Amino acid sequence: MSHSGSASRRLIAEARRVVVKVGSSSLTTAAGGLDVTRLDALVDAVAARCGRDTQMILVSSGAIAAGLAPLGIARRPRDLATQQAAASVGQLALGHAYVASFARHSLRVGQVLLTSDDVVRRSHYRNAQRTLERLLALGVVPVVNENDTVATEEIRFGDNDRLAALVAHLIGADALVLLSDVDGLYDGDPRRDGARLIGEVAEPSDVDGVRADSVGASGLGTGGMTSKLAAAQLAAAAGVPVLLASAADAPRALGGADVGTAFAATDRRLSARRFWLGYAADATGRLHLDAGAVAAVVGRRRSLLAAGIVAMDGAFEAGDVVELLDPAGVVVARGVVAFDAGELPGLIGRSSHDLLAEQRREVVHADDLVPLTTR
């Protein structure tokens, strides 16, 4: 069914800066190793969109999968060291394949390997932003991947879907296109009769009750539909419209955007700093709020005072990012805390006039606080 007339699809079709993410299963064979035919088909679609005066950023999985066959490994390894070794071999093969394929269209590519540290740490975030902007200004197509050769369990993105959503906001993309081996979001298992394709997601409640798988069907990737749905909602909540489609439909996805599932963006795009604070930065602690504080912080966008806190946990310092939870334990906001964890226990629940003068400051200032509409 065509949805080419929707506002979201028109925005995606007309976007001047687009992030495209492709998964391992769309670039490699089941036995491991690159499928050059499918990679060339993807590059053809990206190059065609470049020909429409669009800046393209490609977030590509596939390094680990591409390294399996050359190493004689039958299936994706579970231990981190072997994954890193496979990525070391596969990343070179993947990069070479992209250079050769884009050269057919007289396009240059540049490799950008990131760990979550490069997005979580504010100074690294700006460095990644500057690098990508400069590549685009030079007419280069950046090919971004997680740096699997050095990433540890603690600093992994976990899947490139989230990485793509973060990159989309990082460089101010007008649209995000997530390509995989599934042609969209379904209200049930698409392999079973009766499952219906959800063509449009206008707001988060449109996917309430949708159950998505958590692993890739091929076993080669780390992200299934769960990660794609989370990434799409993350990007849409930050003001970037998203299209989820099959890699086999890449020409249409990057053309008229009349395939797959389109996610409408919120009306207001977060600033780079507020997006980093709300979605990219690591949280080192949690503050549990009473209902009145939640209403003030989320509903009226006020600063968080000590009186509204009922409990806390974590080992954080002043200047760290913490999560704010409602009475039901749901994360409703994130912000920069103004006190160390050792200072707060004696302050929580107390009114400002009961505190010493030097303690009468906001625990989280409104300017350093981001309510979360999607989590």
VENMO-V433198 format. One record per run of one state. SS is the DSSP state (a for helix, b for strand, c for the rest). FROM is the first residue (numbers start at 0). TO is the last residue. If there is no record, write none. Layout:
ss:SS from:FROM to:TO
ss:SS from:FROM to:TO
//
This chain:
ss:c from:0 to:5
ss:a from:6 to:13
ss:c from:14 to:15
ss:b from:16 to:21
ss:c from:22 to:22
ss:a from:23 to:25
ss:c from:26 to:26
ss:b from:27 to:27
ss:c from:28 to:32
ss:b from:33 to:33
ss:c from:34 to:34
ss:a from:35 to:49
ss:c from:50 to:53
ss:b from:54 to:59
ss:c from:60 to:61
ss:a from:62 to:70
ss:c from:71 to:78
ss:a from:79 to:102
ss:c from:103 to:106
ss:b from:107 to:113
ss:c from:114 to:115
ss:a from:116 to:119
ss:c from:120 to:120
ss:a from:121 to:136
ss:c from:137 to:138
ss:b from:139 to:145
ss:c from:146 to:151
ss:a from:152 to:154
ss:c from:155 to:158
ss:a from:159 to:169
ss:c from:170 to:173
ss:b from:174 to:179
ss:c from:180 to:183
ss:b from:184 to:185
ss:c from:186 to:195
ss:b from:196 to:197
ss:c from:198 to:198
ss:b from:199 to:200
ss:c from:201 to:202
ss:a from:203 to:206
ss:c from:207 to:223
ss:a from:224 to:236
ss:c from:237 to:239
ss:b from:240 to:245
ss:a from:246 to:252
ss:c from:253 to:259
ss:b from:260 to:262
ss:c from:263 to:270
ss:a from:271 to:279
ss:c from:280 to:283
ss:b from:284 to:288
ss:c from:289 to:289
ss:a from:290 to:298
ss:c from:299 to:302
ss:b from:303 to:303
ss:c from:304 to:304
ss:a from:305 to:307
ss:b from:308 to:313
ss:c from:314 to:319
ss:b from:320 to:324
ss:c from:325 to:329
ss:b from:330 to:335
ss:c from:336 to:339
ss:a from:340 to:343
ss:c from:344 to:350
ss:a from:351 to:353
ss:c from:354 to:355
ss:a from:356 to:358
ss:c from:359 to:362
ss:b from:363 to:363
ss:c from:364 to:364
ss:a from:365 to:367
ss:b from:368 to:370
ss:c from:371 to:374
//
